[in-house]
């Protein structure tokens, strides 16, 4: 007998270990698969998706929901299987010991199914509300941290604290509702378990007096039935709790799978590029129309222009004139509605996105540096030696600050907070210089630097970018007076194009190429300098 018990104990231990390992391994593999697919979908999503989706919602998917899939879901599935097998075993033993227990199974299962269905449908929706109410908290964290200086400047701390407390209060309400629903279920399960134990005991007493036509077994079997009926309350509670928790955890899977269907950028192209493309950097916009949303007016309206390779072009215009839209169309961040863009004789629509964007360099309006070493930020592909990197930093007048901060091996803090905004912009310009491409795009690269540094940057761009095609987006005309050409945009239309050339006495000679439309500056020479005449202001 002892040998049989040892065999059963050993088999139970081995099977329990196999079950736990299988769920842990299978859950980990599934979580890795879901994580990789989600990350790939988000990386390949178009810019419009991030413009329309709050950052807190994305962070919630990547943090709380993925943590649930990684950790909680495999654990709760393991418990669900164990409790289910335990309940089936108890039902078999009670049916074998007391035949009258079979009469209780159907009504008991009916009541139990009604209770669990009502609780599951409620708890599932409560979990959805819990996940939805958590997203504004993440969003508030991001907004308050990013805009802390602005909040302090306007003395709006109380407003944001009150709004954050409102978000936390809403989240606590949903969490409290989940706890109350769980207590509601626990009370009813205890009533059901007490009824099972009472029914087993009453049937044993009645059967012992011979009032029933069937034999209910020996007192030992009756004691066995009562001992197995007693833990039914905990098993019923564990089974329904684990089953309900599994459904609630699957809400996280459902929320993550929603992002598996987000629109994706078309990364493929049918054009094989030469390794040296673009050769000259000539860019032609042929009747290009760009619209960000169907309900919005076009940002570019039939734009046609040619940027000769190796020239430096400045683009100015009021806010919303379509300056940044030119770069969005060039990098295919937003699909154009009509027309085509030709770069050195190749339609960029036929080029894969990864190839296209890897052949251009850009300095964005909002500089961004990744967490890691400064060398990895400046040369992420590790194709430049230290001497070349230092030369690029020297051209951008940021070498001394980098040496004082710790050199190329210094660890950047999150979003490059080790440097000021202007210094981060200079580092982004140095990164663009290191890319060694024929096309360089600058989106307000001097917006966050002082006048003296901006003048040095203009000199660096003029001297170091000779022979390159440079497209500079600017609000101030003084920023782009040294350029070969100046384009003026208004409501997505090219309204003026001037050719500026270095003249005598350091002046600028401006050759008008188009008529001025209302409200835009006209550039004229005035005594060897530059005169900006305001028209229509």
C-alpha positions in Angstrom: 0.0 0.0 0.0 2.8 2.4 0.8 4.4 1.6 -2.5 1.2 2.5 -4.3 0.9 5.7 -2.4 4.5 6.6 -3.2 3.9 5.9 -6.9 0.8 8.1 -6.9 2.6 10.9 -5.1 5.6 10.7 -7.5 3.3 10.7 -10.5 1.3 13.7 -9.1 4.6 15.7 -8.5 5.9 14.9 -12.0 2.7 15.8 -13.7 2.4 19.0 -11.7 5.9 20.0 -12.6 5.3 19.3 -16.3 2.0 21.3 -16.2 3.7 24.3 -14.5 6.7 24.2 -16.9 4.4 23.8 -20.0 2.3 26.8 -19.0 5.3 28.9 -18.1 7.2 28.1 -21.3 4.2 28.3 -23.6 3.0 31.6 -22.0 6.5 33.1 -22.4 6.8 32.1 -26.0 3.3 33.4 -26.8 4.1 36.7 -24.9 7.3 37.1 -27.0 5.4 36.5 -30.2 2.7 39.0 -29.3 5.2 41.6 -28.1 7.3 41.3 -31.3 4.2 41.6 -33.6 2.9 44.6 -31.6 6.2 46.4 -31.8 6.5 45.7 -35.5 3.0 47.0 -36.2 3.7 50.2 -34.2 7.1 50.8 -35.9 5.6 50.4 -39.3 2.5 52.5 -38.5 2.1 55.7 -40.4 2.6 59.1 -38.8 -1.1 59.8 -38.9 -1.8 57.0 -36.5 0.4 58.6 -33.8 -1.2 62.0 -34.5 -4.7 60.6 -33.9 -3.9 58.2 -31.0 -3.1 59.5 -27.5 0.4 58.5 -26.3 -1.1 57.3 -23.0 -3.2 54.7 -24.8 -0.1 53.4 -26.6 1.9 53.3 -23.4 -0.9 51.4 -21.7 -0.8 48.7 -24.4 3.0 48.4 -24.2 3.2 48.4 -20.3 0.1 47.2 -18.4 -1.4 45.0 -21.2 1.8 43.4 -22.2 2.7 42.7 -18.5 -0.6 40.9 -18.1 0.1 38.7 -21.1 3.7 38.1 -19.9 3.1 37.4 -16.3 -0.5 37.1 -15.1 -2.2 35.2 -17.9 0.0 32.0 -17.9 -0.2 31.9 -14.1 -4.0 32.2 -14.0 -4.4 29.6 -16.8 -2.3 27.1 -14.8 -4.6 27.7 -11.8 -7.7 27.3 -13.9 -6.6 23.9 -15.2 -5.7 22.7 -11.7 -9.0 23.7 -10.1 -11.0 22.3 -13.0 -9.4 18.9 -12.7 -9.9 19.1 -8.9 -13.6 19.8 -9.3 -14.0 16.9 -11.8 -12.3 14.6 -9.3 -14.5 15.6 -6.4 -17.7 15.2 -8.6 -16.6 11.6 -9.5 -15.8 10.6 -5.9 -19.1 12.0 -4.6 -21.0 10.3 -7.3 -19.3 7.0 -6.6 -19.7 7.2 -2.8 -23.3 8.6 -2.8 -25.4 7.8 -5.8 -28.0 10.4 -4.7 -25.4 13.1 -5.4 -26.2 12.6 -9.1 -29.6 14.1 -8.5 -28.0 17.3 -7.3 -25.6 17.7 -10.2 -28.0 19.2 -12.8 -29.8 21.7 -10.6 -26.6 22.6 -8.9 -24.8 23.2 -12.3 -27.8 25.3 -13.5 -27.7 27.6 -10.5 -23.9 27.8 -10.7 -23.8 28.6 -14.4 -26.4 31.4 -13.9 -24.3 33.0 -11.1 -21.0 32.7 -13.0 -22.5 34.0 -16.2 -23.9 37.1 -14.5 -20.6 37.7 -12.7 -18.4 37.0 -15.7 -20.3 39.4 -18.0 -20.1 42.1 -15.4 -16.5 41.6 -14.4 -15.4 41.5 -18.1 -16.8 45.0 -18.7 -15.4 46.2 -15.4 -12.0 45.1 -16.5 -12.4 47.0 -19.8 -13.4 50.1 -17.8 -10.4 49.5 -15.6 -8.0 49.4 -18.6 -9.7 52.4 -20.3 -9.6 54.5 -17.1 -5.9 53.7 -16.6 -4.9 55.3 -20.0 -5.6 58.9 -19.0 -3.3 58.5 -16.0 -0.4 57.5 -18.3 -1.2 60.4 -20.6 -1.3 62.8 -17.7 2.1 61.6 -16.5 3.6 62.2 -20.0 1.9 65.6 -20.4 2.9 66.9 -16.9 6.6 65.7 -17.3 7.0 67.1 -20.8 5.3 70.4 -20.0 6.5 70.9 -16.5 8.2 74.2 -17.3 5.2 75.6 -19.1 2.9 74.6 -16.2 5.1 76.3 -13.7 5.4 79.4 -15.9 1.6 79.8 -16.1 1.2 78.8 -12.4 -1.3 76.0 -13.4 0.0 73.4 -10.9 -3.4 73.2 -9.1 -5.3 72.7 -12.3 -3.2 69.8 -13.4 -3.1 68.2 -10.0 -6.9 68.4 -9.8 -7.2 66.9 -13.2 -4.8 64.1 -12.3 -6.7 63.4 -9.1 -9.9 63.2 -11.1 -8.3 60.5 -13.3 -7.1 58.6 -10.3 -10.5 58.8 -8.7 -12.2 57.4 -11.8 -9.7 54.5 -11.8 -10.3 53.8 -8.1 -14.1 53.7 -8.8 -13.6 51.0 -11.4 -11.2 49.0 -9.1 -13.6 49.3 -6.2 -16.4 48.0 -8.4 -14.3 45.0 -9.3 -13.7 44.2 -5.6 -17.4 44.5 -4.8 -18.3 42.2 -7.7 -15.8 39.7 -6.4 -17.3 39.8 -2.9 -20.7 39.4 -4.3 -19.6 36.2 -6.0 -17.8 34.8 -3.0 -20.9 35.1 -0.8 -23.1 33.1 -3.3 -20.4 30.5 -3.8 -20.3 29.9 0.0 -24.0 29.4 0.0 -23.8 26.8 -2.8 -20.9 25.0 -1.1 -22.8 24.9 2.2 -25.8 23.4 0.4 -23.7 20.6 -1.1 -22.2 19.7 2.3 -25.7 19.8 3.9 -27.2 17.7 1.1 -24.4 15.1 1.5 -24.9 14.9 5.2 -28.7 14.7 5.1 -28.6 11.9 2.4 -26.1 9.9 4.6 -28.4 10.2 7.7 -31.5 9.3 5.7 -29.8 6.4 4.0 -28.5 5.0 7.3 -32.1 4.6 8.5 -33.0 2.6 5.4 -35.5 5.2 4.0 -33.8 5.1 0.6 -33.9 2.1 -1.8 -30.2 2.5 -2.6 -27.2 1.7 -0.3 -25.1 4.8 0.5 -22.1 2.9 1.6 -20.3 2.4 4.8 -19.7 5.1 7.4 -16.1 5.3 6.1 -17.3 6.2 2.6 -19.7 8.7 4.0 -16.9 10.4 5.9 -14.8 10.4 2.7 -17.7 12.1 0.9 -18.0 14.7 3.6 -14.3 15.4 3.6 -14.3 15.9 -0.1 -17.5 18.0 -0.1 -16.1 20.4 2.5 -13.4 22.0 0.3 -15.9 22.4 -2.5 -16.4 26.0 -1.5 -12.8 26.9 -2.0 -12.5 25.0 -5.2 -15.7 26.5 -6.6 -14.5 29.9 -5.7 -11.0 29.2 -7.2 -12.4 27.8 -10.4 -14.8 30.6 -11.1 -12.3 33.3 -10.0 -9.6 31.8 -12.2 -12.0 31.4 -15.0 -13.3 35.0 -14.7 -9.7 36.3 -14.2 -8.7 34.4 -17.4 -11.5 36.2 -19.3 -10.5 39.5 -17.8 -6.8 38.9 -18.6 -7.8 38.0 -22.1 -9.2 41.6 -22.4 -5.5 42.7 -22.5 -5.0 40.2 -25.3 -8.0 41.7 -27.1 -6.7 45.2 -26.6 -3.3 44.3 -27.9 -4.8 42.5 -30.9 -6.7 45.6 -31.8 -3.3 47.2 -32.7 -2.5 44.3 -35.0 -5.0 45.7 -37.5 -3.7 49.3 -37.5 -2.8 50.6 -41.0 0.7 50.0 -42.1 3.1 52.0 -44.3 3.9 50.4 -47.7 7.5 49.6 -47.1 8.0 47.7 -50.4 9.2 49.3 -53.6 9.6 48.1 -57.2 12.7 50.1 -57.9 16.2 48.8 -57.2 18.4 51.8 -56.3 22.0 52.4 -57.1 24.2 52.6 -54.0 25.1 56.2 -54.8 21.6 57.5 -55.4 20.8 60.4 -55.3 23.7 61.4 -57.5 23.0 65.1 -57.9 20.1 65.8 -55.5 17.8 67.3 -58.0 14.2 67.3 -56.7 11.1 67.9 -58.8 7.6 68.4 -57.5 5.1 67.9 -60.3 1.6 69.1 -59.5 1.8 67.6 -56.0 -1.3 67.7 -53.8 -1.2 66.6 -50.2 -4.1 66.3 -47.8 -3.7 65.1 -44.2 -7.3 64.0 -43.8 -10.2 63.8 -46.2 -12.2 66.3 -44.2 -9.3 68.9 -44.2 -8.3 71.3 -47.0 -5.2 70.3 -49.0 -1.9 71.3 -47.3 -0.2 71.4 -50.8 -2.3 72.4 -53.8 -0.9 71.3 -57.1 2.7 72.3 -56.1 5.2 72.3 -59.0 8.8 73.3 -58.5 12.3 72.1 -59.3 15.2 72.2 -56.9 18.4 72.0 -58.9 20.9 69.5 -57.5 23.6 71.1 -55.3 21.7 74.2 -54.5 20.6 75.6 -51.2 16.9 76.5 -51.0 15.0 78.3 -48.3 11.3 77.9 -47.8 9.3 80.6 -45.9 5.7 81.2 -45.2 3.1 81.8 -42.5 2.1 79.0 -40.1 0.0 76.5 -42.1 1.4 77.6 -45.4 2.7 74.1 -46.2 6.4 74.4 -45.5 6.7 71.3 -43.4 4.3 69.5 -45.7 7.0 69.6 -48.4 9.3 67.5 -46.2 6.4 65.2 -45.2 5.7 64.6 -48.9 9.4 64.1 -49.7 9.9 61.6 -46.9 6.5 60.0 -47.7 5.4 60.5 -44.1 2.0 61.2 -45.5 0.8 59.9 -48.9 0.2 62.5 -51.6 -3.2 62.7 -53.3 -1.9 63.6 -56.7 1.2 64.4 -58.7 4.6 62.9 -58.3 8.0 63.7 -56.8 11.1 62.9 -58.9 14.6 62.7 -57.4 17.4 62.4 -59.9 15.0 60.9 -62.5 13.4 58.4 -60.1 9.8 58.6 -58.8 10.1 58.2 -55.1 6.7 56.4 -55.1 8.6 53.4 -56.7 11.3 53.4 -54.0 10.9 51.4 -50.8 10.4 53.6 -47.7 13.4 52.4 -45.9 15.7 53.0 -48.9 14.2 56.4 -49.5 14.5 57.7 -46.0 18.0 56.3 -45.5 19.2 58.3 -48.5 18.2 61.7 -47.0 19.4 63.5 -43.9 17.0 65.6 -41.8 17.2 67.9 -38.7 13.7 68.0 -37.2 12.1 71.0 -35.6 12.0 69.2 -32.3 15.4 67.7 -31.6 15.4 64.2 -30.1 18.2 62.0 -28.7 17.9 58.4 -27.6 18.9 57.0 -24.3 22.5 55.7 -24.6 25.9 56.9 -25.4 26.4 60.1 -27.3 28.5 58.2 -29.9 25.5 55.8 -30.6 23.3 58.9 -31.0 25.6 60.6 -33.5 26.6 57.5 -35.4 24.0 54.8 -34.8 25.3 52.5 -37.6 28.9 52.8 -36.3 30.3 53.8 -39.7 32.4 56.9 -38.7 35.5 57.0 -36.6 36.0 59.3 -33.6 38.0 61.9 -35.6 35.2 62.4 -38.1 32.7 62.7 -35.3 34.7 65.3 -33.5 35.1 67.3 -36.8 31.3 67.2 -37.2 30.9 68.5 -33.7 33.4 71.2 -34.3 31.6 72.4 -37.4 28.4 72.7 -35.4 30.2 74.6 -32.6 29.2 72.1 -29.9 32.7 70.4 -29.4 33.6 72.2 -26.2 30.3 71.4 -24.5 30.6 67.7 -25.4 34.1 67.5 -24.1 33.1 69.2 -20.9 30.1 66.9 -20.5 32.2 63.7 -20.7 33.0 63.1 -24.4 31.5 60.7 -26.8 31.1 57.9 -24.3 28.9 59.9 -22.0 25.5 58.3 -21.3 22.6 60.4 -22.5 19.7 60.8 -20.2 16.1 60.3 -21.4 15.4 62.5 -24.4 18.8 64.0 -24.2 18.2 66.1 -21.1 21.9 66.3 -20.5 21.9 69.2 -23.0 19.7 72.2 -23.6 17.2 72.3 -26.4 19.6 74.4 -28.6 22.5 72.1 -27.9 20.4 69.1 -28.8 19.6 70.7 -32.1 23.3 71.3 -32.8 23.9 67.6 -32.0 21.1 66.6 -34.5 22.8 68.8 -37.1 26.1 67.0 -36.4 24.4 63.7 -36.9 23.0 64.9 -40.2 26.5 66.0 -41.3 27.9 62.5 -40.5 25.3 60.8 -42.7 27.1 62.1 -45.8 24.1 62.3 -48.1 23.4 64.5 -51.2 20.1 65.8 -49.7 20.0 67.6 -46.4 16.6 68.9 -45.0 16.6 71.4 -42.1 13.3 72.1 -40.4 13.8 75.3 -38.3 17.2 74.1 -37.2 18.1 77.6 -35.8 14.8 78.1 -33.9 16.2 77.2 -30.5 19.7 78.8 -30.7 20.9 82.3 -30.0 21.7 84.7 -32.8 25.5 84.3 -32.7 25.3 80.5 -32.8 22.7 80.7 -35.6 25.1 82.9 -37.6 27.9 80.3 -37.1 25.5 77.5 -38.1 24.6 79.4 -41.3 28.3 79.7 -42.1 28.8 76.0 -41.4 26.0 75.0 -43.7 27.2 77.3 -46.4 30.8 76.1 -46.3 30.3 72.4 -45.4 27.3 71.7 -47.6 28.7 72.9 -50.9 27.6 70.7 -53.7 24.7 69.3 -51.6 21.0 70.0 -52.0 19.9 71.8 -48.8 16.2 72.5 -48.1 15.7 74.8 -45.2 12.3 75.5 -43.6 12.2 78.8 -41.8 9.7 81.4 -40.5 12.3 84.2 -40.5 13.6 85.5 -43.8 16.9 86.4 -42.2 17.6 82.7 -41.6 17.6 81.9 -45.3 19.1 85.0 -47.0 22.3 83.2 -47.7 20.5 80.5 -49.7 20.7 80.2 -53.5 16.9 80.3 -53.8 14.0 81.5 -51.6 10.5 80.0 -52.0 7.5 81.6 -50.5 4.4 79.5 -49.8 0.9 80.5 -49.0 -1.9 78.0 -48.3 0.0 75.2 -50.1 0.7 77.3 -53.2 4.1 78.6 -54.4 3.5 82.3 -54.6 7.0 83.6 -55.1 10.4 82.3 -56.0 13.6 84.4 -55.8 17.2 83.7 -56.7 19.6 85.3 -54.3 23.3 85.5 -55.2 26.2 87.0 -53.3 26.7 90.6 -54.5 29.2 93.4 -53.9 29.9 94.7 -50.5 28.5 91.6 -48.9 25.0 92.3 -50.2 22.4 90.1 -51.7 21.1 90.4 -55.2 17.5 89.2 -55.5 16.0 88.2 -58.8 12.2 88.0 -58.8 10.8 84.8 -60.3 7.1 85.3 -59.5 4.6 87.9 -58.4 4.0 88.5 -54.8 0.7 87.6 -53.3 -0.8 89.6 -50.5 1.0 89.9 -47.2 4.4 88.4 -48.1 7.7 90.1 -47.8 9.5 91.3 -50.9 13.3 91.1 -50.8 15.2 94.1 -52.3 18.8 95.3 -52.3 19.4 98.5 -50.4 22.9 99.9 -50.4 24.7 96.6 -50.4 22.5 95.1 -47.8 19.1 93.5 -47.7 15.9 95.4 -47.4 12.7 93.5 -46.5 9.7 95.4 -47.6 6.4 94.4 -46.0 3.6 94.1 -48.5 0.0 94.0 -47.4 0.7 93.6 -43.6 
